[in-house]
Structures are given as structure tokens and as C-alpha cells.
């Protein structure tokens, strides 16, 4: 839950055989720290891609998404 409330997150997507470019060291360390229960990956780039996401508003939030913004605009 704590990770969901932070402004920056790293998402790993399992795509077997993707062979993405080499990851920066900080991404590689975060992968090994957070992806527990997997076999040891010396080259996670072969089967995973990563995405860095910024932001804290999730779809469906009643006052911070498009619907909430529209309703506020109508009230103004």
C-alpha cells in the first residue's frame, strides 16, 4: 500500500523473450529487491520491461479524475 501512495513507481512487466536494452543499475537493484520469490535473474532484461510512473491519482478517484474535474467545472 505504501508504494501506491508514492509519487514515483517502477512497474515490471513480464514479457518472455523481450530482450530489452540494459537497465540502469538503480532499476536492476530495485528489481532484485522487490521481485522476491523469483529465480535469480542476472539479466532481467531478457524477460522483463520496466516502466517508471509518476503521479498519485488513480482512475476512479471521485474528486481528482476527469469526472470529478467536470463536475467541479459545472458547479463553478
C-alpha positions in Angstrom: 0.0 0.0 0.0 2.9 2.4 0.8 4.1 2.1 -2.8 0.8 3.1 -4.2 0.9 6.4 -2.3 4.3 7.5 -3.5 4.6 9.8 -6.5 7.1 7.6 -8.4 6.8 3.9 -9.0 8.5 1.3 -11.1 6.4 -1.3 -12.8 7.9 -4.5 -14.1 6.1 -6.3 -16.9 6.9 -9.9 -17.7 7.4 -10.4 -21.4 9.3 -13.6 -22.0 12.0 -13.2 -24.7 11.7 -9.4 -25.0 15.5 -8.8 -24.7 15.1 -5.1 -23.8 18.2 -2.8 -23.6 20.3 -3.0 -20.5 18.7 -1.4 -17.4 20.3 1.3 -15.3 21.9 -0.1 -12.1 19.2 1.5 -9.8 16.5 -0.2 -11.7 18.3 -3.6 -11.6 18.8 -3.2 -7.8 15.2 -2.3 -7.3 14.1 -5.3 -9.3 16.2 -7.7 -7.3 15.0 -6.2 -4.0 11.3 -6.1 -4.9 10.7 -9.2 -7.0 11.0 -11.8 -4.3 10.1 -15.4 -5.0 11.5 -15.4 -8.5 14.5 -17.4 -9.6 17.7 -15.4 -9.6 17.8 -13.1 -12.6 21.2 -11.9 -13.6 19.8 -10.5 -16.8 16.2 -9.4 -16.2 16.2 -7.5 -19.4 15.7 -10.8 -21.3 12.2 -11.4 -19.9 11.0 -8.1 -18.4 10.5 -4.5 -19.3 10.2 -1.7 -16.7 8.1 1.5 -16.7 8.6 4.4 -14.4 5.3 6.0 -13.5 4.9 9.5 -11.9 1.7 10.6 -10.2 -0.6 9.6 -7.4 -4.1 10.0 -8.8 -5.7 6.7 -9.7 -8.6 6.2 -12.2 -11.9 6.3 -10.4 -10.8 8.8 -7.7 -14.0 10.7 -7.1 -12.5 14.2 -7.0 -9.3 14.1 -8.9 -10.1 12.3 -12.2 -11.8 13.7 -15.3 -15.3 13.0 -13.9 -14.5 14.9 -10.8 -13.0 17.8 -12.7 -16.0 18.0 -15.0 -18.4 18.1 -12.1 -16.4 20.8 -10.4 -16.3 22.9 -13.6 -20.1 22.6 -13.9 -20.5 23.8 -10.4 -18.4 26.8 -11.0 
